Amino acid sequence: MFLINIYTNKIPLLISQSQIVTVLSIVVVFFLVLLILGVRKSYILKKENDQLAKSGPLQSDDDNKTYKDFRDGHLYDNN
């Protein structure tokens, strides 16, 4: 035990407790901001999705066209 006390007294502390608390506080604030932005974005997307769902189904020109066989070209050798 005596040897441990000698070595710990001679080694200076490179990082103090206040520095650790400061770094951890910055990291917590950073991830808290990311969490708040993610929840906000999720809320906005859900609101937009509800508005689109209320507007009804969308009709496009592609849905009304009949199927055209695209394999009749010269690349497929269907003479």
PDB file of N, CA, C and O in Angstrom, chain B, residues numbered from 101:
ATOM      1  N   MET B 101       0.820  -1.192   0.000  1.00  0.00           N
ATOM      2  CA  MET B 101       0.000   0.000   0.000  1.00  0.00           C
ATOM      3  C   MET B 101       0.862   1.253   0.000  1.00  0.00           C
ATOM      4  O   MET B 101       0.501   2.270  -0.592  1.00  0.00           O
ATOM      5  N   PHE B 102       1.967   1.169   0.649  1.00  0.00           N
ATOM      6  CA  PHE B 102       2.872   2.307   0.728  1.00  0.00           C
ATOM      7  C   PHE B 102       3.414   2.662  -0.655  1.00  0.00           C
ATOM      8  O   PHE B 102       3.563   3.838  -0.984  1.00  0.00           O
ATOM      9  N   LEU B 103       3.711   1.627  -1.473  1.00  0.00           N
ATOM     10  CA  LEU B 103       4.241   1.874  -2.813  1.00  0.00           C
ATOM     11  C   LEU B 103       3.201   2.540  -3.713  1.00  0.00           C
ATOM     12  O   LEU B 103       3.546   3.374  -4.551  1.00  0.00           O
ATOM     13  N   ILE B 104       1.949   2.180  -3.546  1.00  0.00           N
ATOM     14  CA  ILE B 104       0.885   2.783  -4.353  1.00  0.00           C
ATOM     15  C   ILE B 104       0.756   4.266  -4.034  1.00  0.00           C
ATOM     16  O   ILE B 104       0.575   5.080  -4.939  1.00  0.00           O
ATOM     17  N   ASN B 105       0.846   4.621  -2.769  1.00  0.00           N
ATOM     18  CA  ASN B 105       0.753   6.031  -2.384  1.00  0.00           C
ATOM     19  C   ASN B 105       1.929   6.832  -2.914  1.00  0.00           C
ATOM     20  O   ASN B 105       1.763   7.997  -3.276  1.00  0.00           O
ATOM     21  N   ILE B 106       3.105   6.241  -2.968  1.00  0.00           N
ATOM     22  CA  ILE B 106       4.276   6.957  -3.497  1.00  0.00           C
ATOM     23  C   ILE B 106       4.092   7.233  -4.980  1.00  0.00           C
ATOM     24  O   ILE B 106       4.361   8.341  -5.446  1.00  0.00           O
ATOM     25  N   TYR B 107       3.635   6.232  -5.726  1.00  0.00           N
ATOM     26  CA  TYR B 107       3.484   6.406  -7.166  1.00  0.00           C
ATOM     27  C   TYR B 107       2.337   7.359  -7.509  1.00  0.00           C
ATOM     28  O   TYR B 107       2.464   8.152  -8.442  1.00  0.00           O
ATOM     29  N   THR B 108       1.255   7.300  -6.797  1.00  0.00           N
ATOM     30  CA  THR B 108       0.133   8.180  -7.113  1.00  0.00           C
ATOM     31  C   THR B 108       0.426   9.623  -6.754  1.00  0.00           C
ATOM     32  O   THR B 108      -0.121  10.531  -7.381  1.00  0.00           O
ATOM     33  N   ASN B 109       1.256   9.858  -5.785  1.00  0.00           N
ATOM     34  CA  ASN B 109       1.607  11.227  -5.434  1.00  0.00           C
ATOM     35  C   ASN B 109       2.560  11.848  -6.436  1.00  0.00           C
ATOM     36  O   ASN B 109       2.559  13.068  -6.601  1.00  0.00           O
ATOM     37  N   LYS B 110       3.365  11.054  -7.106  1.00  0.00           N
ATOM     38  CA  LYS B 110       4.342  11.592  -8.054  1.00  0.00           C
ATOM     39  C   LYS B 110       3.774  11.770  -9.458  1.00  0.00           C
ATOM     40  O   LYS B 110       4.317  12.540 -10.251  1.00  0.00           O
ATOM     41  N   ILE B 111       2.693  11.072  -9.774  1.00  0.00           N
ATOM     42  CA  ILE B 111       2.091  11.181 -11.104  1.00  0.00           C
ATOM     43  C   ILE B 111       1.069  12.317 -11.068  1.00  0.00           C
ATOM     44  O   ILE B 111       0.091  12.247 -10.323  1.00  0.00           O
ATOM     45  N   PRO B 112       1.288  13.359 -11.866  1.00  0.00           N
ATOM     46  CA  PRO B 112       0.305  14.455 -11.867  1.00  0.00           C
ATOM     47  C   PRO B 112      -0.973  14.012 -12.582  1.00  0.00           C
ATOM     48  O   PRO B 112      -0.933  13.207 -13.513  1.00  0.00           O
ATOM     49  N   LEU B 113      -2.076  14.539 -12.139  1.00  0.00           N
ATOM     50  CA  LEU B 113      -3.353  14.230 -12.785  1.00  0.00           C
ATOM     51  C   LEU B 113      -3.430  14.983 -14.105  1.00  0.00           C
ATOM     52  O   LEU B 113      -3.290  16.206 -14.146  1.00  0.00           O
ATOM     53  N   LEU B 114      -3.653  14.244 -15.177  1.00  0.00           N
ATOM     54  CA  LEU B 114      -3.713  14.866 -16.494  1.00  0.00           C
ATOM     55  C   LEU B 114      -5.086  15.457 -16.772  1.00  0.00           C
ATOM     56  O   LEU B 114      -5.212  16.451 -17.488  1.00  0.00           O
ATOM     57  N   ILE B 115      -6.095  14.849 -16.210  1.00  0.00           N
ATOM     58  CA  ILE B 115      -7.465  15.317 -16.425  1.00  0.00           C
ATOM     59  C   ILE B 115      -8.115  15.496 -15.058  1.00  0.00           C
ATOM     60  O   ILE B 115      -8.150  14.571 -14.246  1.00  0.00           O
ATOM     61  N   SER B 116      -8.613  16.663 -14.826  1.00  0.00           N
ATOM     62  CA  SER B 116      -9.261  16.902 -13.544  1.00  0.00           C
ATOM     63  C   SER B 116     -10.730  16.498 -13.619  1.00  0.00           C
ATOM     64  O   SER B 116     -11.270  16.270 -14.701  1.00  0.00           O
ATOM     65  N   GLN B 117     -11.355  16.415 -12.474  1.00  0.00           N
ATOM     66  CA  GLN B 117     -12.755  16.014 -12.414  1.00  0.00           C
ATOM     67  C   GLN B 117     -13.653  17.050 -13.071  1.00  0.00           C
ATOM     68  O   GLN B 117     -14.655  16.696 -13.693  1.00  0.00           O
ATOM     69  N   SER B 118     -13.312  18.304 -12.941  1.00  0.00           N
ATOM     70  CA  SER B 118     -14.137  19.351 -13.562  1.00  0.00           C
ATOM     71  C   SER B 118     -14.073  19.291 -15.082  1.00  0.00           C
ATOM     72  O   SER B 118     -15.056  19.581 -15.763  1.00  0.00           O
ATOM     73  N   GLN B 119     -12.905  18.911 -15.616  1.00  0.00           N
ATOM     74  CA  GLN B 119     -12.800  18.764 -17.069  1.00  0.00           C
ATOM     75  C   GLN B 119     -13.643  17.595 -17.566  1.00  0.00           C
ATOM     76  O   GLN B 119     -14.267  17.687 -18.623  1.00  0.00           O
ATOM     77  N   ILE B 120     -13.668  16.516 -16.828  1.00  0.00           N
ATOM     78  CA  ILE B 120     -14.490  15.362 -17.202  1.00  0.00           C
ATOM     79  C   ILE B 120     -15.968  15.748 -17.187  1.00  0.00           C
ATOM     80  O   ILE B 120     -16.714  15.407 -18.105  1.00  0.00           O
ATOM     81  N   VAL B 121     -16.382  16.457 -16.149  1.00  0.00           N
ATOM     82  CA  VAL B 121     -17.781  16.879 -16.043  1.00  0.00           C
ATOM     83  C   VAL B 121     -18.132  17.826 -17.176  1.00  0.00           C
ATOM     84  O   VAL B 121     -19.229  17.745 -17.727  1.00  0.00           O
ATOM     85  N   THR B 122     -17.222  18.721 -17.534  1.00  0.00           N
ATOM     86  CA  THR B 122     -17.470  19.660 -18.633  1.00  0.00           C
ATOM     87  C   THR B 122     -17.634  18.925 -19.957  1.00  0.00           C
ATOM     88  O   THR B 122     -18.560  19.218 -20.714  1.00  0.00           O
ATOM     89  N   VAL B 123     -16.756  17.982 -20.244  1.00  0.00           N
ATOM     90  CA  VAL B 123     -16.835  17.226 -21.503  1.00  0.00           C
ATOM     91  C   VAL B 123     -18.108  16.394 -21.541  1.00  0.00           C
ATOM     92  O   VAL B 123     -18.783  16.347 -22.569  1.00  0.00           O
ATOM     93  N   LEU B 124     -18.443  15.741 -20.443  1.00  0.00           N
ATOM     94  CA  LEU B 124     -19.672  14.948 -20.415  1.00  0.00           C
ATOM     95  C   LEU B 124     -20.910  15.825 -20.573  1.00  0.00           C
ATOM     96  O   LEU B 124     -21.879  15.420 -21.216  1.00  0.00           O
ATOM     97  N   SER B 125     -20.884  17.005 -20.000  1.00  0.00           N
ATOM     98  CA  SER B 125     -22.017  17.925 -20.152  1.00  0.00           C
ATOM     99  C   SER B 125     -22.187  18.347 -21.605  1.00  0.00           C
ATOM    100  O   SER B 125     -23.307  18.415 -22.110  1.00  0.00           O
ATOM    101  N   ILE B 126     -21.090  18.628 -22.268  1.00  0.00           N
ATOM    102  CA  ILE B 126     -21.151  19.018 -23.680  1.00  0.00           C
ATOM    103  C   ILE B 126     -21.698  17.868 -24.523  1.00  0.00           C
ATOM    104  O   ILE B 126     -22.517  18.090 -25.415  1.00  0.00           O
ATOM    105  N   VAL B 127     -21.254  16.646 -24.251  1.00  0.00           N
ATOM    106  CA  VAL B 127     -21.727  15.485 -25.004  1.00  0.00           C
ATOM    107  C   VAL B 127     -23.220  15.261 -24.769  1.00  0.00           C
ATOM    108  O   VAL B 127     -23.959  14.970 -25.710  1.00  0.00           O
ATOM    109  N   VAL B 128     -23.666  15.395 -23.521  1.00  0.00           N
ATOM    110  CA  VAL B 128     -25.086  15.215 -23.208  1.00  0.00           C
ATOM    111  C   VAL B 128     -25.925  16.271 -23.901  1.00  0.00           C
ATOM    112  O   VAL B 128     -26.982  15.955 -24.448  1.00  0.00           O
ATOM    113  N   VAL B 129     -25.477  17.520 -23.891  1.00  0.00           N
ATOM    114  CA  VAL B 129     -26.224  18.593 -24.554  1.00  0.00           C
ATOM    115  C   VAL B 129     -26.282  18.340 -26.060  1.00  0.00           C
ATOM    116  O   VAL B 129     -27.326  18.551 -26.678  1.00  0.00           O
ATOM    117  N   PHE B 130     -25.183  17.893 -26.653  1.00  0.00           N
ATOM    118  CA  PHE B 130     -25.151  17.614 -28.088  1.00  0.00           C
ATOM    119  C   PHE B 130     -26.172  16.544 -28.462  1.00  0.00           C
ATOM    120  O   PHE B 130     -26.947  16.724 -29.402  1.00  0.00           O
ATOM    121  N   PHE B 131     -26.176  15.428 -27.728  1.00  0.00           N
ATOM    122  CA  PHE B 131     -27.114  14.360 -28.053  1.00  0.00           C
ATOM    123  C   PHE B 131     -28.554  14.735 -27.703  1.00  0.00           C
ATOM    124  O   PHE B 131     -29.490  14.250 -28.338  1.00  0.00           O
ATOM    125  N   LEU B 132     -28.735  15.579 -26.718  1.00  0.00           N
ATOM    126  CA  LEU B 132     -30.076  16.063 -26.402  1.00  0.00           C
ATOM    127  C   LEU B 132     -30.618  16.921 -27.539  1.00  0.00           C
ATOM    128  O   LEU B 132     -31.797  16.829 -27.880  1.00  0.00           O
ATOM    129  N   VAL B 133     -29.765  17.751 -28.123  1.00  0.00           N
ATOM    130  CA  VAL B 133     -30.180  18.566 -29.275  1.00  0.00           C
ATOM    131  C   VAL B 133     -30.531  17.663 -30.450  1.00  0.00           C
ATOM    132  O   VAL B 133     -31.533  17.894 -31.127  1.00  0.00           O
ATOM    133  N   LEU B 134     -29.712  16.626 -30.703  1.00  0.00           N
ATOM    134  CA  LEU B 134     -30.024  15.691 -31.786  1.00  0.00           C
ATOM    135  C   LEU B 134     -31.351  14.972 -31.544  1.00  0.00           C
ATOM    136  O   LEU B 134     -32.127  14.774 -32.479  1.00  0.00           O
ATOM    137  N   LEU B 135     -31.611  14.585 -30.309  1.00  0.00           N
ATOM    138  CA  LEU B 135     -32.861  13.920 -29.979  1.00  0.00           C
ATOM    139  C   LEU B 135     -34.047  14.845 -30.193  1.00  0.00           C
ATOM    140  O   LEU B 135     -35.064  14.423 -30.743  1.00  0.00           O
ATOM    141  N   ILE B 136     -33.936  16.088 -29.774  1.00  0.00           N
ATOM    142  CA  ILE B 136     -35.025  17.051 -29.952  1.00  0.00           C
ATOM    143  C   ILE B 136     -35.276  17.303 -31.433  1.00  0.00           C
ATOM    144  O   ILE B 136     -36.429  17.365 -31.860  1.00  0.00           O
ATOM    145  N   LEU B 137     -34.214  17.448 -32.220  1.00  0.00           N
ATOM    146  CA  LEU B 137     -34.392  17.646 -33.664  1.00  0.00           C
ATOM    147  C   LEU B 137     -35.032  16.424 -34.319  1.00  0.00           C
ATOM    148  O   LEU B 137     -35.858  16.574 -35.218  1.00  0.00           O
ATOM    149  N   GLY B 138     -34.668  15.230 -33.887  1.00  0.00           N
ATOM    150  CA  GLY B 138     -35.258  14.017 -34.449  1.00  0.00           C
ATOM    151  C   GLY B 138     -36.733  13.895 -34.121  1.00  0.00           C
ATOM    152  O   GLY B 138     -37.529  13.524 -34.983  1.00  0.00           O
ATOM    153  N   VAL B 139     -37.110  14.201 -32.888  1.00  0.00           N
ATOM    154  CA  VAL B 139     -38.526  14.140 -32.497  1.00  0.00           C
ATOM    155  C   VAL B 139     -39.310  15.192 -33.258  1.00  0.00           C
ATOM    156  O   VAL B 139     -40.429  14.930 -33.699  1.00  0.00           O
ATOM    157  N   ARG B 140     -38.746  16.369 -33.416  1.00  0.00           N
ATOM    158  CA  ARG B 140     -39.418  17.447 -34.163  1.00  0.00           C
ATOM    159  C   ARG B 140     -39.634  17.037 -35.624  1.00  0.00           C
ATOM    160  O   ARG B 140     -40.716  17.232 -36.177  1.00  0.00           O
ATOM    161  N   LYS B 141     -38.594  16.467 -36.240  1.00  0.00           N
ATOM    162  CA  LYS B 141     -38.703  16.030 -37.630  1.00  0.00           C
ATOM    163  C   LYS B 141     -39.745  14.926 -37.773  1.00  0.00           C
ATOM    164  O   LYS B 141     -40.508  14.912 -38.739  1.00  0.00           O
ATOM    165  N   SER B 142     -39.779  14.007 -36.822  1.00  0.00           N
ATOM    166  CA  SER B 142     -40.770  12.938 -36.844  1.00  0.00           C
ATOM    167  C   SER B 142     -42.181  13.506 -36.747  1.00  0.00           C
ATOM    168  O   SER B 142     -43.080  13.059 -37.461  1.00  0.00           O
ATOM    169  N   TYR B 143     -42.380  14.480 -35.876  1.00  0.00           N
ATOM    170  CA  TYR B 143     -43.693  15.111 -35.728  1.00  0.00           C
ATOM    171  C   TYR B 143     -44.108  15.816 -37.019  1.00  0.00           C
ATOM    172  O   TYR B 143     -45.262  15.717 -37.436  1.00  0.00           O
ATOM    173  N   ILE B 144     -43.182  16.517 -37.644  1.00  0.00           N
ATOM    174  CA  ILE B 144     -43.493  17.220 -38.896  1.00  0.00           C
ATOM    175  C   ILE B 144     -43.850  16.222 -39.995  1.00  0.00           C
ATOM    176  O   ILE B 144     -44.806  16.444 -40.738  1.00  0.00           O
ATOM    177  N   LEU B 145     -43.099  15.127 -40.109  1.00  0.00           N
ATOM    178  CA  LEU B 145     -43.389  14.122 -41.132  1.00  0.00           C
ATOM    179  C   LEU B 145     -44.723  13.431 -40.885  1.00  0.00           C
ATOM    180  O   LEU B 145     -45.446  13.130 -41.834  1.00  0.00           O
ATOM    181  N   LYS B 146     -45.059  13.175 -39.626  1.00  0.00           N
ATOM    182  CA  LYS B 146     -46.339  12.552 -39.325  1.00  0.00           C
ATOM    183  C   LYS B 146     -47.483  13.484 -39.687  1.00  0.00           C
ATOM    184  O   LYS B 146     -48.498  13.048 -40.230  1.00  0.00           O
ATOM    185  N   LYS B 147     -47.320  14.768 -39.386  1.00  0.00           N
ATOM    186  CA  LYS B 147     -48.351  15.750 -39.727  1.00  0.00           C
ATOM    187  C   LYS B 147     -48.540  15.844 -41.244  1.00  0.00           C
ATOM    188  O   LYS B 147     -49.668  15.920 -41.730  1.00  0.00           O
ATOM    189  N   GLU B 148     -47.432  15.839 -41.984  1.00  0.00           N
ATOM    190  CA  GLU B 148     -47.508  15.885 -43.441  1.00  0.00           C
ATOM    191  C   GLU B 148     -48.149  14.613 -43.995  1.00  0.00           C
ATOM    192  O   GLU B 148     -48.925  14.677 -44.949  1.00  0.00           O
ATOM    193  N   ASN B 149     -47.834  13.477 -43.414  1.00  0.00           N
ATOM    194  CA  ASN B 149     -48.414  12.212 -43.847  1.00  0.00           C
ATOM    195  C   ASN B 149     -49.926  12.207 -43.620  1.00  0.00           C
ATOM    196  O   ASN B 149     -50.678  11.729 -44.469  1.00  0.00           O
ATOM    197  N   ASP B 150     -50.373  12.732 -42.486  1.00  0.00           N
ATOM    198  CA  ASP B 150     -51.811  12.807 -42.218  1.00  0.00           C
ATOM    199  C   ASP B 150     -52.519  13.710 -43.223  1.00  0.00           C
ATOM    200  O   ASP B 150     -53.627  13.405 -43.663  1.00  0.00           O
ATOM    201  N   GLN B 151     -51.876  14.825 -43.586  1.00  0.00           N
ATOM    202  CA  GLN B 151     -52.472  15.728 -44.577  1.00  0.00           C
ATOM    203  C   GLN B 151     -52.572  15.058 -45.939  1.00  0.00           C
ATOM    204  O   GLN B 151     -53.570  15.217 -46.642  1.00  0.00           O
ATOM    205  N   LEU B 152     -51.540  14.308 -46.311  1.00  0.00           N
ATOM    206  CA  LEU B 152     -51.576  13.614 -47.602  1.00  0.00           C
ATOM    207  C   LEU B 152     -52.613  12.496 -47.594  1.00  0.00           C
ATOM    208  O   LEU B 152     -53.248  12.238 -48.617  1.00  0.00           O
ATOM    209  N   ALA B 153     -52.790  11.843 -46.475  1.00  0.00           N
ATOM    210  CA  ALA B 153     -53.780  10.775 -46.384  1.00  0.00           C
ATOM    211  C   ALA B 153     -55.192  11.335 -46.502  1.00  0.00           C
ATOM    212  O   ALA B 153     -56.071  10.678 -47.062  1.00  0.00           O
ATOM    213  N   LYS B 154     -55.420  12.522 -45.991  1.00  0.00           N
ATOM    214  CA  LYS B 154     -56.745  13.137 -46.077  1.00  0.00           C
ATOM    215  C   LYS B 154     -57.059  13.638 -47.482  1.00  0.00           C
ATOM    216  O   LYS B 154     -58.228  13.745 -47.852  1.00  0.00           O
ATOM    217  N   SER B 155     -56.026  13.946 -48.270  1.00  0.00           N
ATOM    218  CA  SER B 155     -56.263  14.505 -49.601  1.00  0.00           C
ATOM    219  C   SER B 155     -56.806  13.473 -50.579  1.00  0.00           C
ATOM    220  O   SER B 155     -57.352  13.850 -51.616  1.00  0.00           O
ATOM    221  N   GLY B 156     -56.676  12.207 -50.291  1.00  0.00           N
ATOM    222  CA  GLY B 156     -57.221  11.170 -51.160  1.00  0.00           C
ATOM    223  C   GLY B 156     -56.150  10.562 -52.027  1.00  0.00           C
ATOM    224  O   GLY B 156     -55.016  11.040 -52.060  1.00  0.00           O
ATOM    225  N   PRO B 157     -56.513   9.501 -52.734  1.00  0.00           N
ATOM    226  CA  PRO B 157     -55.522   8.833 -53.585  1.00  0.00           C
ATOM    227  C   PRO B 157     -55.175   9.697 -54.793  1.00  0.00           C
ATOM    228  O   PRO B 157     -56.013  10.435 -55.312  1.00  0.00           O
ATOM    229  N   LEU B 158     -53.956   9.590 -55.216  1.00  0.00           N
ATOM    230  CA  LEU B 158     -53.482  10.351 -56.370  1.00  0.00           C
ATOM    231  C   LEU B 158     -53.606   9.497 -57.629  1.00  0.00           C
ATOM    232  O   LEU B 158     -53.299   8.305 -57.611  1.00  0.00           O
ATOM    233  N   GLN B 159     -54.049  10.100 -58.702  1.00  0.00           N
ATOM    234  CA  GLN B 159     -54.138   9.434 -59.992  1.00  0.00           C
ATOM    235  C   GLN B 159     -53.001   9.927 -60.872  1.00  0.00           C
ATOM    236  O   GLN B 159     -52.796  11.132 -61.016  1.00  0.00           O
ATOM    237  N   SER B 160     -52.289   9.025 -61.439  1.00  0.00           N
ATOM    238  CA  SER B 160     -51.212   9.414 -62.341  1.00  0.00           C
ATOM    239  C   SER B 160     -51.516   8.899 -63.737  1.00  0.00           C
ATOM    240  O   SER B 160     -52.363   8.026 -63.924  1.00  0.00           O
ATOM    241  N   ASP B 161     -50.813   9.451 -64.707  1.00  0.00           N
ATOM    242  CA  ASP B 161     -51.011   9.017 -66.092  1.00  0.00           C
ATOM    243  C   ASP B 161     -50.511   7.596 -66.301  1.00  0.00           C
ATOM    244  O   ASP B 161     -51.027   6.881 -67.160  1.00  0.00           O
ATOM    245  N   ASP B 162     -49.523   7.178 -65.536  1.00  0.00           N
ATOM    246  CA  ASP B 162     -48.975   5.827 -65.685  1.00  0.00           C
ATOM    247  C   ASP B 162     -49.995   4.763 -65.299  1.00  0.00           C
ATOM    248  O   ASP B 162     -49.965   3.661 -65.847  1.00  0.00           O
ATOM    249  N   ASP B 163     -50.886   5.064 -64.380  1.00  0.00           N
ATOM    250  CA  ASP B 163     -51.890   4.085 -63.961  1.00  0.00           C
ATOM    251  C   ASP B 163     -52.938   3.852 -65.045  1.00  0.00           C
ATOM    252  O   ASP B 163     -53.519   2.769 -65.113  1.00  0.00           O
ATOM    253  N   ASN B 164     -53.186   4.837 -65.883  1.00  0.00           N
ATOM    254  CA  ASN B 164     -54.235   4.745 -66.897  1.00  0.00           C
ATOM    255  C   ASN B 164     -53.738   4.166 -68.214  1.00  0.00           C
ATOM    256  O   ASN B 164     -54.558   3.816 -69.063  1.00  0.00           O
ATOM    257  N   LYS B 165     -52.451   4.053 -68.417  1.00  0.00           N
ATOM    258  CA  LYS B 165     -51.911   3.544 -69.676  1.00  0.00           C
ATOM    259  C   LYS B 165     -51.994   2.027 -69.712  1.00  0.00           C
ATOM    260  O   LYS B 165     -51.910   1.356 -68.684  1.00  0.00           O
ATOM    261  N   THR B 166     -52.163   1.502 -70.923  1.00  0.00           N
ATOM    262  CA  THR B 166     -52.144   0.053 -71.089  1.00  0.00           C
ATOM    263  C   THR B 166     -50.692  -0.416 -71.175  1.00  0.00           C
ATOM    264  O   THR B 166     -49.791   0.354 -71.506  1.00  0.00           O
ATOM    265  N   TYR B 167     -50.495  -1.665 -70.875  1.00  0.00           N
ATOM    266  CA  TYR B 167     -49.147  -2.211 -70.875  1.00  0.00           C
ATOM    267  C   TYR B 167     -48.624  -2.337 -72.293  1.00  0.00           C
ATOM    268  O   TYR B 167     -49.311  -2.848 -73.177  1.00  0.00           O
ATOM    269  N   LYS B 168     -47.407  -1.869 -72.501  1.00  0.00           N
ATOM    270  CA  LYS B 168     -46.750  -1.997 -73.793  1.00  0.00           C
ATOM    271  C   LYS B 168     -45.525  -2.883 -73.611  1.00  0.00           C
ATOM    272  O   LYS B 168     -44.678  -2.616 -72.760  1.00  0.00           O
ATOM    273  N   ASP B 169     -45.438  -3.926 -74.406  1.00  0.00           N
ATOM    274  CA  ASP B 169     -44.323  -4.855 -74.279  1.00  0.00           C
ATOM    275  C   ASP B 169     -43.057  -4.178 -74.785  1.00  0.00           C
ATOM    276  O   ASP B 169     -42.960  -3.816 -75.958  1.00  0.00           O
ATOM    277  N   PHE B 170     -42.102  -4.014 -73.902  1.00  0.00           N
ATOM    278  CA  PHE B 170     -40.871  -3.305 -74.258  1.00  0.00           C
ATOM    279  C   PHE B 170     -39.833  -4.236 -74.872  1.00  0.00           C
ATOM    280  O   PHE B 170     -38.755  -3.780 -75.253  1.00  0.00           O
ATOM    281  N   ARG B 171     -40.133  -5.538 -74.977  1.00  0.00           N
ATOM    282  CA  ARG B 171     -39.151  -6.488 -75.491  1.00  0.00           C
ATOM    283  C   ARG B 171     -39.196  -6.615 -77.010  1.00  0.00           C
ATOM    284  O   ARG B 171     -38.488  -7.451 -77.572  1.00  0.00           O
ATOM    285  N   ASP B 172     -39.994  -5.825 -77.672  1.00  0.00           N
ATOM    286  CA  ASP B 172     -40.096  -5.931 -79.123  1.00  0.00           C
ATOM    287  C   ASP B 172     -38.998  -5.198 -79.849  1.00  0.00           C
ATOM    288  O   ASP B 172     -39.028  -5.133 -81.078  1.00  0.00           O
ATOM    289  N   GLY B 173     -38.045  -4.652 -79.161  1.00  0.00           N
ATOM    290  CA  GLY B 173     -36.980  -3.891 -79.797  1.00  0.00           C
ATOM    291  C   GLY B 173     -35.929  -4.784 -80.430  1.00  0.00           C
ATOM    292  O   GLY B 173     -35.978  -6.010 -80.321  1.00  0.00           O
ATOM    293  N   HIS B 174     -34.989  -4.150 -81.085  1.00  0.00           N
ATOM    294  CA  HIS B 174     -33.953  -4.892 -81.805  1.00  0.00           C
ATOM    295  C   HIS B 174     -32.919  -5.523 -80.875  1.00  0.00           C
ATOM    296  O   HIS B 174     -32.164  -6.393 -81.308  1.00  0.00           O
ATOM    297  N   LEU B 175     -32.868  -5.116 -79.633  1.00  0.00           N
ATOM    298  CA  LEU B 175     -31.867  -5.654 -78.713  1.00  0.00           C
ATOM    299  C   LEU B 175     -32.201  -7.066 -78.262  1.00  0.00           C
ATOM    300  O   LEU B 175     -31.307  -7.776 -77.800  1.00  0.00           O
ATOM    301  N   TYR B 176     -33.459  -7.507 -78.377  1.00  0.00           N
ATOM    302  CA  TYR B 176     -33.863  -8.800 -77.881  1.00  0.00           C
ATOM    303  C   TYR B 176     -34.026  -9.835 -78.981  1.00  0.00           C
ATOM    304  O   TYR B 176     -34.410 -10.968 -78.692  1.00  0.00           O
ATOM    305  N   ASP B 177     -33.757  -9.497 -80.197  1.00  0.00           N
ATOM    306  CA  ASP B 177     -33.841 -10.390 -81.349  1.00  0.00           C
ATOM    307  C   ASP B 177     -35.198 -11.058 -81.448  1.00  0.00           C
ATOM    308  O   ASP B 177     -35.259 -12.272 -81.645  1.00  0.00           O
ATOM    309  N   ASN B 178     -36.281 -10.322 -81.321  1.00  0.00           N
ATOM    310  CA  ASN B 178     -37.639 -10.836 -81.496  1.00  0.00           C
ATOM    311  C   ASN B 178     -38.157 -10.375 -82.868  1.00  0.00           C
ATOM    312  O   ASN B 178     -38.921  -9.415 -82.961  1.00  0.00           O
ATOM    313  N   ASN B 179     -37.746 -11.047 -83.889  1.00  0.00           N
ATOM    314  CA  ASN B 179     -38.141 -10.646 -85.234  1.00  0.00           C
ATOM    315  C   ASN B 179     -39.445 -11.207 -85.587  1.00  0.00           C
ATOM    316  O   ASN B 179     -39.940 -10.972 -86.689  1.00  0.00           O
TER     317      ASN B 179
END
